[in-house]
Amino acid sequence: MSPFSPWIQPLHQSWQEASANGWTLAYEGIPTHIDSLGPLLYNLVQEHWADVQLGHVVEGGVLELSFKAPPALCVLYDGYLTVATETWHLHLCLEEHQGGPHNKTPPELRKKRLVSRAALYQRLNPDGKPRMWGIQFWNGAGESLMQIFLPSPFLGSDEDYLPEGKADYQKLSLYEEIRQIYVEGKKRIPYDDNPLKRPYLSVCRSSRCNPSRCYQPIVTALESAVQAAQLNVKVITSGCLEVCQRGPVVFYSGDRTWYTRVTPEIAKRIVQEHVIDQCPLKAHLFPGN
């Protein structure tokens, strides 16, 4: 993998789509590689969660989701961005989904699921004036995956339309910043690395993983070992990690490794021998044990 660069190489792509009611969508392309979409999406859901909405729009139906607090989880697992709140969660394929430890996903399906096109957009009324702003994502089959709705200067804090002539154009600052970074390449990404590539250790809490084997002592052991070593590695819990009936299961995102039948002592060794010394514990690797 090439080193992370905080500067985007612009695509210089723009196009329009007219609708039957006289409105037009004006798009500007955004690079879809992980070091572009990773920082963009992390920034929006972690730092601008109060300003944006997520949704899906097709003729005849619109889904809109709002954040009431910062997401409890925002990680990349097996190609999928996972964002979880207390009441809902989403998955968006930003890298090829390989299909767990056995790499079960067929190549053609990997390409179909992957975000293949992304664009910043403005929705123009019949007079050609922008009235909505957002980001659109498409998969490898050209199907609409998801939209992010950006702040509108015409809406107040209660999502009601402001009086005529009282638009708050300062709300377009987020749109303008995204455009400068990801469309024009005139401003750097606000990170020195890709936030979605920062390593983490995840412990499966799914009831499939031999529920009699408690996962919490594993979490505690990992947290203690990471803290003692002063590592910049998160310890989280997750749902099914695609390794069932061999719990407790631990996944290390740094090199996409699964461990099974982990004890607190093995958890400490994972941190020291694998994360620090880069020497995996072969007896507990999956597949292979």
C-alpha positions as CSV (number, residue, x, y, z in Angstrom):
1,M,0.0,0.0,0.0
2,S,1.3,3.5,-0.9
3,P,1.9,6.0,1.9
4,F,-1.0,8.1,3.0
5,S,-1.2,11.6,1.4
6,P,-3.3,14.3,2.9
7,W,-3.7,15.8,-0.6
8,I,-6.3,14.5,-3.0
9,Q,-5.6,14.3,-6.7
10,P,-8.8,15.8,-8.2
11,L,-10.8,13.8,-10.8
12,H,-12.0,16.9,-12.7
13,Q,-15.3,15.1,-13.4
14,S,-18.7,16.8,-13.5
15,W,-22.1,15.8,-14.9
16,Q,-25.8,16.6,-14.6
17,E,-28.9,14.6,-14.4
18,A,-32.3,16.2,-15.2
19,S,-35.5,15.0,-13.7
20,A,-39.1,15.1,-15.2
21,N,-40.2,17.8,-12.7
22,G,-37.6,20.3,-13.9
23,W,-35.1,19.8,-11.1
24,T,-31.5,18.9,-11.9
25,L,-28.7,17.1,-10.0
26,A,-25.3,18.6,-10.6
27,Y,-22.5,16.2,-9.6
28,E,-18.7,16.6,-9.1
29,G,-16.7,13.4,-8.8
30,I,-14.8,12.4,-5.7
31,P,-12.0,9.8,-5.7
32,T,-13.2,6.5,-4.3
33,H,-9.9,5.0,-3.0
34,I,-9.9,4.2,0.7
35,D,-7.5,7.1,1.5
36,S,-10.1,9.5,0.1
37,L,-13.4,8.1,1.3
38,G,-12.0,6.9,4.6
39,P,-11.1,10.3,6.0
40,L,-14.1,11.9,4.4
41,L,-16.7,9.6,6.0
42,Y,-14.9,9.4,9.3
43,N,-14.8,13.2,9.5
44,L,-18.5,13.5,8.7
45,V,-19.8,10.9,11.1
46,Q,-17.4,11.4,14.0
47,E,-16.9,15.2,13.9
48,H,-19.9,16.5,12.0
49,W,-22.5,14.0,13.2
50,A,-24.8,16.8,14.4
51,D,-24.7,18.5,11.0
52,V,-25.4,15.6,8.6
53,Q,-28.1,13.0,7.8
54,L,-27.7,9.7,6.1
55,G,-30.2,8.2,3.7
56,H,-31.3,6.5,0.6
57,V,-33.4,8.1,-2.2
58,V,-35.3,6.5,-5.0
59,E,-38.3,7.6,-6.9
60,G,-41.2,7.0,-4.5
61,G,-39.3,6.6,-1.3
62,V,-36.8,8.4,0.9
63,L,-35.0,7.2,4.0
64,E,-33.3,9.7,6.3
65,L,-31.3,8.9,9.5
66,S,-30.1,11.5,12.0
67,F,-27.4,11.2,14.7
68,K,-28.5,12.1,18.3
69,A,-24.9,11.6,19.6
70,P,-21.5,10.6,18.2
71,P,-21.6,7.1,16.9
72,A,-20.7,4.3,19.3
73,L,-18.7,2.6,16.6
74,C,-17.0,3.7,13.4
75,V,-14.6,1.1,12.0
76,L,-13.6,-0.7,8.9
77,Y,-14.0,-4.5,9.0
78,D,-13.4,-6.8,6.0
79,G,-13.9,-3.9,3.6
80,Y,-17.1,-2.5,5.1
81,L,-17.3,0.7,7.0
82,T,-19.5,0.0,10.0
83,V,-21.2,3.0,11.8
84,A,-23.4,2.1,14.8
85,T,-25.6,4.3,17.0
86,E,-27.8,3.3,19.9
87,T,-30.8,2.8,17.6
88,W,-29.4,2.0,14.1
89,H,-26.3,1.1,12.2
90,L,-25.1,1.0,8.6
91,H,-22.5,-0.8,6.4
92,L,-20.9,0.7,3.3
93,C,-18.3,-1.3,1.3
94,L,-15.2,0.9,0.8
95,E,-12.7,-1.9,0.1
96,E,-13.2,-5.4,-1.4
97,H,-15.2,-7.5,1.0
98,Q,-13.2,-10.7,1.0
99,G,-15.7,-12.8,3.0
100,G,-14.3,-13.4,6.4
101,P,-11.3,-15.6,7.3
102,H,-12.2,-18.1,4.5
103,N,-12.3,-15.4,1.8
104,K,-15.7,-16.7,0.6
105,T,-16.9,-13.7,-1.5
106,P,-16.6,-14.4,-5.2
107,P,-14.5,-11.9,-7.2
108,E,-17.5,-10.6,-9.2
109,L,-19.5,-10.0,-6.1
110,R,-16.6,-8.1,-4.4
111,K,-16.5,-5.7,-7.4
112,K,-20.3,-5.2,-7.4
113,R,-20.5,-4.4,-3.6
114,L,-17.6,-1.9,-3.7
115,V,-18.2,1.8,-3.9
116,S,-17.1,2.5,-7.5
117,R,-18.3,6.1,-7.9
118,A,-18.9,9.0,-5.5
119,A,-19.8,12.6,-6.0
120,L,-20.6,15.8,-4.3
121,Y,-23.9,17.2,-5.6
122,Q,-26.2,20.2,-5.6
123,R,-29.9,19.8,-6.4
124,L,-31.0,22.7,-8.6
125,N,-34.6,24.0,-8.9
126,P,-36.2,24.7,-12.3
127,D,-34.6,28.2,-12.1
128,G,-31.1,26.6,-11.8
129,K,-30.6,27.7,-8.2
130,P,-29.2,25.2,-5.7
131,R,-31.6,24.1,-2.9
132,M,-30.0,20.9,-1.6
133,W,-26.4,19.7,-1.0
134,G,-25.0,16.3,-0.4
135,I,-22.8,13.3,-1.4
136,Q,-23.9,10.3,-3.4
137,F,-22.4,6.8,-3.5
138,W,-22.8,4.1,-6.2
139,N,-21.7,0.4,-6.2
140,G,-19.9,-1.5,-9.0
141,A,-23.2,-2.2,-10.7
142,G,-24.1,1.5,-10.9
143,E,-26.8,1.2,-8.2
144,S,-27.4,4.0,-5.7
145,L,-26.0,2.9,-2.3
146,M,-26.4,5.8,0.0
147,Q,-26.5,9.6,0.3
148,I,-25.2,12.0,2.9
149,F,-27.4,15.1,3.3
150,L,-25.3,18.2,4.1
151,P,-26.6,21.3,5.9
152,S,-29.0,23.5,4.0
153,P,-29.0,27.3,4.5
154,F,-32.7,27.2,4.0
155,L,-33.5,25.0,7.0
156,G,-33.5,26.0,10.7
157,S,-32.4,23.9,13.6
158,D,-35.9,22.3,13.8
159,E,-35.7,21.3,10.1
160,D,-38.4,23.9,9.2
161,Y,-37.9,26.2,6.3
162,L,-36.5,29.6,7.3
163,P,-38.5,32.7,6.2
164,E,-38.0,34.0,2.7
165,G,-34.8,36.0,2.5
166,K,-33.5,34.7,5.8
167,A,-31.2,31.9,4.6
168,D,-28.2,31.1,6.7
169,Y,-25.4,30.6,4.1
170,Q,-22.8,29.9,6.7
171,K,-24.3,26.4,6.8
172,L,-22.6,25.8,3.4
173,S,-19.2,26.0,5.0
174,L,-19.1,22.1,5.3
175,Y,-20.0,21.7,1.7
176,E,-17.4,24.2,0.6
177,E,-14.7,22.6,2.7
178,I,-15.4,19.1,1.3
179,R,-15.4,20.6,-2.2
180,Q,-12.0,22.2,-1.6
181,I,-10.5,19.0,-0.3
182,Y,-12.0,16.2,-2.4
183,V,-13.1,17.9,-5.6
184,E,-10.6,20.7,-6.2
185,G,-7.6,19.4,-4.2
186,K,-6.9,22.9,-2.9
187,K,-7.0,22.0,0.8
188,R,-5.5,19.1,2.7
189,I,-7.4,16.3,4.4
190,P,-7.5,17.3,8.2
191,Y,-5.6,14.1,9.3
192,D,-2.0,12.9,9.0
193,D,-3.2,9.3,8.5
194,N,-6.4,7.5,7.4
195,P,-8.6,7.2,10.5
196,L,-10.2,4.1,9.2
197,K,-6.9,2.4,8.9
198,R,-5.9,2.9,12.5
199,P,-5.4,-0.6,14.1
200,Y,-7.9,-2.1,16.5
201,L,-8.5,-5.3,18.4
202,S,-12.1,-6.5,18.4
203,V,-13.6,-9.2,20.7
204,C,-16.6,-11.0,19.4
205,R,-19.6,-10.8,21.8
206,S,-22.0,-12.8,19.6
207,S,-23.9,-15.6,21.4
208,R,-22.8,-18.0,18.6
209,C,-19.3,-18.0,20.0
210,N,-19.9,-20.6,22.8
211,P,-21.9,-18.2,25.0
212,S,-20.6,-20.1,28.1
213,R,-17.2,-18.6,27.4
214,C,-17.4,-15.1,28.7
215,Y,-15.7,-12.5,26.4
216,Q,-15.4,-9.7,29.0
217,P,-12.2,-11.0,30.7
218,I,-10.6,-11.0,27.2
219,V,-11.5,-7.4,26.7
220,T,-10.1,-6.5,30.1
221,A,-6.8,-8.3,29.4
222,L,-6.4,-6.7,26.0
223,E,-7.1,-3.2,27.4
224,S,-4.6,-3.8,30.2
225,A,-1.9,-5.0,27.8
226,V,-2.4,-2.2,25.3
227,Q,-2.4,0.4,28.1
228,A,0.8,-1.1,29.7
229,A,2.5,-1.0,26.3
230,Q,1.2,2.5,25.6
231,L,0.0,1.5,22.2
232,N,-2.3,3.5,19.9
233,V,-4.6,0.5,19.4
234,K,-8.3,0.5,20.2
235,V,-9.9,-2.4,21.9
236,I,-13.6,-2.8,21.0
237,T,-16.3,-5.5,21.0
238,S,-18.4,-6.4,18.0
239,G,-21.1,-8.7,16.7
240,C,-20.3,-11.9,14.7
241,L,-16.7,-12.0,13.4
242,E,-17.6,-14.9,11.0
243,V,-15.8,-17.5,13.2
244,C,-18.5,-19.4,15.1
245,Q,-18.3,-21.9,17.9
246,R,-14.7,-21.3,18.7
247,G,-15.0,-18.4,21.1
248,P,-13.7,-16.3,22.5
249,V,-12.7,-14.8,19.2
250,V,-10.3,-11.8,18.7
251,F,-9.8,-9.9,15.4
252,Y,-6.7,-7.8,14.8
253,S,-7.3,-5.2,12.0
254,G,-3.6,-4.4,11.6
255,D,-3.1,-7.4,9.3
256,R,-6.6,-8.9,9.2
257,T,-6.0,-11.8,11.6
258,W,-8.5,-13.9,13.6
259,Y,-7.7,-15.7,16.8
260,T,-9.9,-18.3,18.5
261,R,-10.2,-19.9,21.9
262,V,-8.5,-16.9,23.4
263,T,-7.9,-16.7,27.2
264,P,-6.8,-13.6,29.1
265,E,-3.2,-14.9,29.0
266,I,-3.4,-15.5,25.3
267,A,-4.9,-12.0,24.9
268,K,-1.8,-10.5,26.6
269,R,0.4,-12.5,24.3
270,I,-1.4,-11.3,21.2
271,V,-0.6,-7.8,22.2
272,Q,3.1,-8.4,23.0
273,E,4.0,-11.0,20.5
274,H,1.8,-10.1,17.5
275,V,1.0,-6.4,17.8
276,I,4.3,-5.3,19.1
277,D,6.8,-8.0,18.0
278,Q,4.8,-8.9,14.8
279,C,5.0,-12.6,15.5
280,P,1.5,-14.2,15.3
281,L,0.6,-16.9,17.8
282,K,0.2,-19.8,15.2
283,A,-1.5,-22.2,17.7
284,H,-4.5,-19.9,17.9
285,L,-4.8,-18.5,14.4
286,F,-7.9,-19.1,12.4
287,P,-8.0,-20.7,9.9
288,G,-5.3,-23.1,10.8
289,N,-6.2,-24.3,14.3
